Amino acid sequence: MELICCATLEWLNSQNTISRKAVYKTATLRLVRNEFRELLLDLRSDKVSFRYGLRGVAVRNRFMSEGKASMTFSEHNMMLLLSNAPPVQLQAFLRTAFVKLSESNGGPKPDPRTRLLSEKSNALEEISPVTLQELSKAKRRAGCSDSTPPGPKRKVQETHRSGKKLCLPTAGALTSEQKAVLDGALAGKNIFFTGSAGTGKSYLLRRVIGALPPDVTVATASTGVAACHIGGVTLHSFAGIGSGKASLERCIELASRPLVQQSWRRCRHLIIDEISMVDGLFFEKLEHVARVVRGNDRPFGGVQLILCGDFLQLPPVTRETEQKNNIRFCFQSAAWERCVHSSFELTQVHRQSDPEFIDILQNIRIGRVTPEITSQLLATKIHSVEAAGILATRLCSHMQDADLINTSKLNQLTGDSKKFEAVDSDPYSTKTLDQMTPVPSSLVLKVGAQVMLMKNINVSEGLVNGARGVVTKFDDKGLPVVRFCTKKEMMLQPERWTIKTGGGALLSRKQIPVRLAWAFSIHKSQGLTLDCVEMSLARVFEAGQAYVALSRAKSLKTLRILDFDPKQVWANPDVLSFYKKFRRRMHQMQIIPLGKSKH
């Protein structure tokens, strides 16, 4: 088990003030055992090497998602501060230490002479990987109550005080195609990965972000809500060139401002989610700006690019008068050919499990609608998808239609309304937080209001982003109690969303984690999984819009289509051509072992 990050050692005196400090920008940490089977932390940097026993260590991992943690060694009166660690690796490292310490039998200490001789030797061995049995034992021990009598279990709790429990569930296993993407990203390649709706692109992207050092990794997305989902910023905010419609010279001037230029020069890994909605001309201009501002003539100024999205879903919002040389999509720009080294496609669908529905969606995605598909979709008009007072969310092609329906339905409800105002960290950033977070600054609810959960609250019980419910009452504190489709009734407390600005500052919003959900716009539903949904596709106005709407449903049984016209389903011919060439190139890149000739 190895972790590479920045390490700071601080030794404290009797007054608990720092008496000595050492900073190692690149340190390698390993978990090893000595000849007495004691667990040690081995820290190496250049020619410096330290080794500390993990007996009686306390860990604080509140900022683990940002690649930071601290370990206090009481026996040495010393604190180790870890930073710029890949969050996923940091989590794995701390979890492994926690589990292995839980397994320690706390045997007698060797006498000082024996220990001194041991420290001079290099009789160390790497610890073995954590087994599922060890992990389950550690979880049970960590879950014991404060009333547990002193003993091994109690000692485990005392040894591992922290901001959070370290005994975290292991991350889900990646499929072979997802692992190929992650390996490509960690190998430093400029990659683009795509896939149809529900293939786990966002999940994989978060895994990629967690595997890279946070201080030099910038996660962005083409829209504010998408950026919030991955804990990043909008691409426009990071780039610092406004809308990008200014001249190239003006864009370079804007990006050369000290704080913006500093962000560009610090960035080594640039992640862009929902790349399909990034205008091709903006992408071309951005690539040129990166080279100039970073003073590096390599593609994108030497920054590693990790691009994610599906060009067969929602396209960039541009006017034809703004397009030059028929460039609308990123892949149509010259910068795409210069920058993208490897491409991948995820094919395994996780959102839907019905092969028949998956086949319908794959056909709709490429604009192919057979009479059989038309018949199957029209047959959903009679589906009863409501249950226990929870109505289906109607997906609308226009945001104004969705807002009008929600306001009208709320006004029709009798009873008193309750207004919930968001608590924003900066009152002057309300407009920015409205665009970047999935919850409104002001939320009005009544008993009977149809709502949608906008944050994962309890994944194991189905209380996830997109779960549908109805407000049944307000508790003594005035907080809403919601019954969800899972039949789980829960009182909802305010949750916090934190976003980063282009300059690296943090903004936060605390709000009840729901939105009104009689209706939702197709654009706002991108990335959601809805457990009961209806839609009218008569006013679809963009290629891919019908596909995005249909692919929000889990199955045909939870879907009701009010009207359907095959003419309203189409795919952009330029995108279809791109994917045809894309797959041909992927096929050519695959190495097929043919073995030795038998001639």
SEROLO-560508 format. One line per field, with one value per residue (C-alpha): y, x, z; residue number from 1. Coordinates in steps of 0.001 Angstrom, whole numbers. Each point is the difference from the previous one (the first is absolute). Example, Ala and Ser with C-alpha at 12.3 -4.5 7.8 and 13.67 -1.06 7.14 Angstrom:
% SEROLO-560508
north = -4500;3440
east = 12300;1370
up = 7800;-660
num = 1;2
***
This chain:
% SEROLO-560508
north = 0;3218;3650;2872;3494;3087;-708;2489;-1143;2171;-803;1515;1061;-306;3116;-1625;2593;-903;-315;-1445;-387;-1814;168;-2622;968;-3532;-2735;-3712;-1621;-3762;-2229;-2687;-2441;-633;-3322;371;264;3619;2321;2855;3039;285;3511;686;3129;319;-1094;430;-2968;-226;-2891;337;-2592;361;-930;2658;2094;2300;837;2966;-386;2675;1402;-3358;806;2890;-2259;1100;-1816;143;-2650;730;-2258;428;-2121;2309;3245;570;723;-1068;2156;-1525;2142;-174;-3733;-1642;-271;-3578;-1179;1954;-1625;-3452;682;1176;-2760;-2617;1449;-3;-3607;-1295;1809;-1517;-3426;730;-2100;2669;-2471;900;2552;-1241;1219;3208;-1853;-2389;2887;2026;-2905;-449;3658;-265;-2947;145;-3119;1488;-1521;1509;-534;-2304;1425;401;-2978;199;-1952;2529;2882;-1436;-662;3584;1368;-2013;1154;3647;-178;-843;2531;2141;-2376;-2784;-1147;559;-2601;-514;1528;3038;423;105;2928;1897;-590;1398;3208;2091;2462;-2877;-3747;-1444;-3316;1074;-2329;-1024;1695;-2006;-2115;1464;-1893;-878;2857;2489;-1196;561;3641;440;-1591;2329;3036;-1072;-656;3714;-372;2564;-2042;295;-2530;-215;-2324;-7;1242;-2139;-1579;1520;2890;2354;-2717;-832;3669;425;-3027;1574;3318;-1829;-1794;3217;2467;2746;2963;-319;-1460;2234;-1624;1991;-471;1878;719;1108;-2935;-2524;1735;-216;-3759;-598;2586;2328;3326;981;-65;3672;950;-1782;1229;3639;1159;716;-1378;-403;2034;2769;86;-2414;2907;1168;-3558;-306;3349;-1145;-3319;1815;1687;-1092;-2225;-1623;-585;-1504;-2498;-935;-508;-2058;-2334;-3281;-1996;1692;-1954;1108;-1720;339;818;-410;3357;1897;2099;-1073;3547;589;-3217;1068;3431;-1522;-2275;2971;2042;-2884;-146;3748;453;-3041;888;-3526;-798;-3600;-750;1793;1387;-3433;-498;-3532;-6;-2429;557;-1696;206;-1338;2027;-1843;1724;3769;2151;3439;2920;2140;2069;-806;3570;-713;-3075;262;-2580;-2203;-566;-656;-2979;-388;-2932;2235;2275;-431;87;-3303;-1867;1581;-681;-3287;-2991;-2845;-550;-2468;-970;-1425;-2484;-1702;1684;145;2246;-2369;-3792;-846;-1100;987;3567;296;-1038;2639;2686;-953;345;3313;1248;-264;1296;-3379;-545;-3119;-587;-2529;2582;2554;-2526;-899;3636;962;-2951;1670;2661;-2185;-839;802;1024;1798;-1666;1072;3557;472;1270;-383;2900;1514;804;3128;1168;3604;1167;2618;-2739;-1970;3073;898;-3496;-134;3438;-797;-3386;1439;2787;-2577;-1711;1055;593;2288;323;26;1932;-1193;2529;-1323;1013;1078;535;3210;1874;1738;-3348;-1133;218;-2057;-2620;-167;-975;-2317;-1927;-2159;1638;3464;2910;108;-3125;50;-3262;-1153;-3315;-1982;1662;-2305;196;-1501;-727;1855;-1715;-3518;-342;-3787;-2019;-3394;1061;1571;3596;1203;2952;-153;-1966;1098;727;1973;2303;-1621;2492;2431;-1004;2035;1972;772;-2363;-1991;-3719;-1735;-3459;-1356;-2576;-2504;505;1431;3022;2413;3422;2041;2310;2623;-1370;1860;389;1372;1326;1543;3244;500;1665;-2990;1566;-2197;907;-2001;-223;-1674;-872;-2692;-2544;-89;1798;106;-2887;54;996;249;1254;-2545;2069;52;-3751;-954;-2402;-885;-3392;384;-2768;1243;2344;1185;2181;1801;-94;2140;3131;-1519;2495;-1489;-3135;-2399;1671;-2842;-2516;1901;100;-3685;-1179;1552;-2825;-3216;-2174;50;-823;3262;2101;1655;1807;2304;553;-1336;817;-1853;3194;1655;-2475;647;24;2591;-1439;1575;-1783;-3315;378;777;-3107;-2167;1158;-117;-3687;-878;1633;-1746;-3335;692;914;-3311;-2433;-3513;-2734;-2265;-2345;-1580;-977;-3728;10
east = 0;1651;-1071;1817;-878;1297;915;607;1454;-550;1615;-1678;1621;-1432;-2141;-1504;1537;2033;3688;1158;-1514;985;-1782;445;-1785;251;-22;-671;-1879;-189;-1657;2449;544;3163;1214;-2333;-3002;-526;-1559;2282;-289;3046;527;2651;892;3232;2709;-2120;-1709;-2170;-1798;-2713;-2037;-3757;-788;-2284;-309;-3028;-1198;-2083;-1387;-2680;1540;867;-2041;2413;3037;801;301;2039;1455;1026;2695;-376;3078;2191;-1851;-175;-2642;120;-2010;-781;-1079;-338;-666;-2282;-3208;-824;3532;-20;-3293;1364;3210;-1782;-2591;2750;1832;-3250;-861;3519;126;-3357;1538;2999;-29;1642;2632;2794;2576;3557;2613;1945;3215;-1810;-1945;3197;1638;-3157;-116;3563;-949;-2052;-2023;-3240;-2723;-2871;-3419;-2404;-3079;-3183;-2325;-3799;87;2363;-2136;-3226;1682;1318;-3474;-1560;2653;-312;-3767;114;-1596;1641;-1356;2237;2228;3751;1716;1106;-3180;191;3679;-788;-2367;2470;2787;-1898;-1717;-681;-2324;-1606;-2;2934;-1702;-1554;-1656;2224;-623;-1965;2019;527;-897;2833;-915;-186;3373;1523;-1112;1400;3306;225;-612;2602;2492;-149;-1747;-2413;-3185;-3624;-2514;-3609;-2972;-3764;-2093;288;3387;1641;1909;-480;852;3185;905;-212;2285;2487;-109;570;3050;1827;1794;-2553;2392;832;-3315;-2854;-3421;-2322;-3253;-1875;-2940;-199;-2057;2270;3005;-1658;-545;3740;1082;1484;-518;-1439;2476;-707;701;3363;1057;-457;-888;-3690;-2308;2941;-1745;2618;2955;2868;2246;-2551;-436;3772;-6;-2771;1723;3280;-1376;2173;-2512;-1322;3492;1053;-2893;954;3673;-744;-2345;1484;-3202;-3093;-3251;-2982;-3358;-2950;2473;-2827;-1428;3280;0;2667;1245;297;2042;2290;531;585;2746;1838;-404;1420;3156;607;-806;2012;2909;-20;-601;-1075;-3726;-2044;3205;1108;-3061;-1395;-3595;-2652;-3224;-3328;-3386;-2399;-305;-3256;-1631;-409;2088;1591;-2441;1186;-1585;784;1270;2635;1365;2991;1052;-2891;1768;-2542;1360;3424;926;-405;2816;3653;876;-1829;2307;3072;-1025;-1888;2351;-2293;-3743;-2184;-3668;-1937;-2591;-1331;-3242;-570;-3078;-2386;-69;-2749;1736;-3061;-29;3785;-328;-2713;2191;3054;-2078;-1526;3517;1069;-3338;-1325;-3706;-1659;-3774;491;1770;-2733;-2643;1827;432;-3596;-1193;1456;-2751;-2281;2654;-931;3320;-1432;149;-920;-783;3318;-639;2230;2301;-763;3085;-411;2105;-144;953;-2755;-2630;1382;52;-3568;-1307;1735;-1291;-3537;-134;1391;-2611;-2780;906;-1926;1687;2739;3248;3442;2884;3577;2735;3454;2910;2776;3583;76;-3323;1351;564;-3633;-286;3170;-1199;-3381;1826;2521;-2082;-3084;-2126;-1642;776;-3666;-2167;-3753;-1668;-3452;-1357;-653;2803;1739;3772;3210;3040;3050;2721;980;-1210;-43;986;-760;-3630;-477;90;2149;236;-3209;-2158;-3650;-2204;-2898;-66;-2251;396;2295;1559;147;2970;-1787;2175;-1679;-711;46;-1247;2071;-738;1924;-2772;2666;-1302;2692;336;2330;2551;1966;2988;3104;1340;3505;1345;3264;324;2457;2402;-70;-2263;-2676;-3684;-2665;-3782;-2044;-3554;-2688;1251;-3089;-1605;-3633;-456;-3382;2089;3673;1803;1847;3175;-148;-702;3274;1887;-3092;-1681;-3765;-2128;-3296;-127;-2300;782;-1362;2384;-2104;2135;3483;2210;3544;1709;474;-2633;-2528;2729;1099;-3613;-732;3266;-861;-2493;1064;-2313;-2968;-2264;943;-430;-3077;229;-2962;757;2681;856;2943;799;926;2852;3199;3755;2384;1597;3385;-50;-979;2897;2366;-1034;351;3607;555;-958;2012;3057;-600;-209;3270;1712;-925;2917;-1174;2558;104;2733;2693;-622;-530;1435
up = 0;-1212;-67;-1724;1218;1786;3638;2818;3325;3073;3373;3065;3259;3509;-585;-3134;-2288;-3079;857;-3331;-3442;-3213;-3363;-2738;-3226;-1379;2614;-324;2857;512;2577;1136;2861;2010;1356;3001;-2386;1079;-2575;-1053;-2237;-2251;-1439;-2646;-1945;-2013;2435;3147;1622;3119;1625;2644;1859;-385;3592;1543;-3172;-501;-3512;-1152;-3485;-241;-3206;-1538;-3116;-608;351;3571;3316;3207;2291;3600;1481;3762;804;-2093;820;-3736;-2634;-3653;-2432;-3386;-2965;-3799;259;-2566;2100;-1041;832;3267;977;-857;1940;3157;-213;-317;3012;1979;-881;655;3346;897;-559;2256;3123;2183;1276;2403;-1096;-599;2497;-942;-958;-2331;-1570;-545;-1804;-2070;-1062;-1337;-2171;-3167;716;-1312;-2074;-1959;1532;-1802;-1769;2042;-253;125;3250;1599;-1253;1409;3364;129;-782;2818;2451;-1045;468;3703;2373;2642;2630;-1296;2861;-286;-2121;-3593;-1447;2248;-825;-3699;533;2145;-2503;-2973;1046;-3104;-1672;-1858;387;-1848;-531;-3264;-2519;-2820;-3318;-2526;-2387;-3457;-3134;-2375;-2355;2902;1299;-3466;177;3512;-1010;-3006;2200;2561;-2803;-850;-3364;-1422;-114;-1046;1266;-1001;329;-95;2940;3123;-773;3077;-1573;2955;2509;-1899;-309;3775;380;-2417;1887;3281;-1401;-977;2315;806;95;-3703;-1227;-1142;-456;-2246;-1886;-2692;2347;3628;1285;-1746;1583;3428;-444;-417;2575;-2610;-1730;-3352;-2866;-755;3614;36;-3451;1007;-3515;536;-2656;-2382;-2683;169;-2376;597;1039;2571;1348;474;1768;2369;735;701;3095;2978;1832;-3184;-1359;3320;-210;-3555;858;3094;-1911;-1225;-490;-1481;155;-2082;541;-2418;-2774;-2527;1132;-448;-3166;-2520;-614;3754;326;-2865;1553;3432;-1307;-1499;3200;2062;-2112;214;3709;1078;-2288;-1397;-3679;606;-574;2673;1460;1217;2227;96;-1279;1251;-1934;688;-1669;-2596;-3212;-760;2979;403;-2398;580;153;-2910;-2726;-3625;-422;2694;-1789;-2323;-2550;1211;3328;2725;1926;1633;-2210;-3076;1161;-968;3707;553;-2382;1597;3582;320;73;1059;-188;1888;-55;2939;-1222;3142;1107;3781;278;-1786;298;-2540;-3270;-2027;1342;-380;-3661;-544;1547;-2058;-3179;1105;788;-3633;-1316;-1186;698;-1377;-22;2812;2170;-724;1021;3224;1030;-826;2092;3118;-191;2113;2617;3571;1542;3042;3405;3539;-1070;-1808;-3522;-3029;-806;-3391;-2061;-2122;-2919;1250;3508;75;-477;2969;2262;-996;778;3404;1048;-1151;1763;3235;4;-434;3269;3086;3305;1169;-1891;1566;-1475;386;-708;-835;2203;-2376;1133;-2029;-371;-3102;-1766;11;-3783;-470;2495;-1770;-3192;1634;2535;-649;2722;-122;2289;975;265;700;1104;1071;1211;-3173;-1973;-2451;527;-1283;2147;-1324;2019;1020;3588;489;-3059;1579;610;-3437;1270;-2873;-2351;-2081;2471;-104;2993;1457;3037;2627;2874;1768;3315;3230;-1316;-3260;-2059;-2804;361;-3385;-1006;-2883;-2681;2111;2621;2295;1917;1102;1573;-2169;1557;-1922;-1887;-1139;-3536;-451;-3284;-1129;-1908;-2830;2413;2364;2672;1577;35;1776;169;2717;-1008;244;-2617;-2252;-2924;-1074;-2407;-1669;-2998;-924;-3086;-2150;249;3822;128;-1683;2270;2097;348;514;1516;-1497;-2970;-2768;-2980;-2990;-2935;-2340;483;-123;-1852;194;-1201;2906;2175;-306;833;3120;1217;-635;1507;3399;616;1696;-2100;-2369;2974;1782;-3166;-1511;-3356;-668;-3667;-2312;-3593;-1617;-1912;3311;483;-1891;461;-1394;-3197;856;3358;-1590;-2436;2884;1935;-3104;-466;3772;233;-3102;1562;3337;-1809;-1825;3289;1645;21;-797;833;-3030;1241;-2111;-3549;-483;-3508
num = 1;2;3;4;5;6;7;8;9;10;11;12;13;14;15;16;17;18;19;20;21;22;23;24;25;26;27;28;29;30;31;32;33;34;35;36;37;38;39;40;41;42;43;44;45;46;47;48;49;50;51;52;53;54;55;56;57;58;59;60;61;62;63;64;65;66;67;68;69;70;71;72;73;74;75;76;77;78;79;80;81;82;83;84;85;86;87;88;89;90;91;92;93;94;95;96;97;98;99;100;101;102;103;104;105;106;107;108;109;110;111;112;113;114;115;116;117;118;119;120;121;122;123;124;125;126;127;128;129;130;131;132;133;134;135;136;137;138;139;140;141;142;143;144;145;146;147;148;149;150;151;152;153;154;155;156;157;158;159;160;161;162;163;164;165;166;167;168;169;170;171;172;173;174;175;176;177;178;179;180;181;182;183;184;185;186;187;188;189;190;191;192;193;194;195;196;197;198;199;200;201;202;203;204;205;206;207;208;209;210;211;212;213;214;215;216;217;218;219;220;221;222;223;224;225;226;227;228;229;230;231;232;233;234;235;236;237;238;239;240;241;242;243;244;245;246;247;248;249;250;251;252;253;254;255;256;257;258;259;260;261;262;263;264;265;266;267;268;269;270;271;272;273;274;275;276;277;278;279;280;281;282;283;284;285;286;287;288;289;290;291;292;293;294;295;296;297;298;299;300;301;302;303;304;305;306;307;308;309;310;311;312;313;314;315;316;317;318;319;320;321;322;323;324;325;326;327;328;329;330;331;332;333;334;335;336;337;338;339;340;341;342;343;344;345;346;347;348;349;350;351;352;353;354;355;356;357;358;359;360;361;362;363;364;365;366;367;368;369;370;371;372;373;374;375;376;377;378;379;380;381;382;383;384;385;386;387;388;389;390;391;392;393;394;395;396;397;398;399;400;401;402;403;404;405;406;407;408;409;410;411;412;413;414;415;416;417;418;419;420;421;422;423;424;425;426;427;428;429;430;431;432;433;434;435;436;437;438;439;440;441;442;443;444;445;446;447;448;449;450;451;452;453;454;455;456;457;458;459;460;461;462;463;464;465;466;467;468;469;470;471;472;473;474;475;476;477;478;479;480;481;482;483;484;485;486;487;488;489;490;491;492;493;494;495;496;497;498;499;500;501;502;503;504;505;506;507;508;509;510;511;512;513;514;515;516;517;518;519;520;521;522;523;524;525;526;527;528;529;530;531;532;533;534;535;536;537;538;539;540;541;542;543;544;545;546;547;548;549;550;551;552;553;554;555;556;557;558;559;560;561;562;563;564;565;566;567;568;569;570;571;572;573;574;575;576;577;578;579;580;581;582;583;584;585;586;587;588;589;590;591;592;593;594;595;596;597;598;599
***
